[in-house]
Amino acid sequence: MKKIRIAVTALAGRVIAGTENAKGNAITEGSRQDVTSDFMKAVIDKAEYHGGSFVIEGGDRKWEVTVKEASAEPSAPAPRSGGSHG
């Protein structure tokens, strides 16, 4: 069975998944799939399972992940910036 890896793309920040290459250091080009929505849902589900937050530890580093449901109110559009158009 081939190992599945996940990674974040450098330009768009999308989460991709696919099979590991022979060296074990990257995702095989033809197997890449965008799994961003599934990944985000999994993070939400993981946090809900643990009461809203959980800790990830690796090596000598540690991250606390907290997920909180936001209100459904629409946000105001961001102000536009730029030069004058004439």
PyMOL commands that set and color helices and strands:
alter all, ss='L'
color gray80, all
select helices_A, chain A and resi 29-31+36-49
alter helices_A, ss='H'
color red, helices_A
select strands_A, chain A and resi 4-8+15-19+33-34+53-58+61-66
alter strands_A, ss='S'
color yellow, strands_A
deselect
rebuild
show_as cartoon
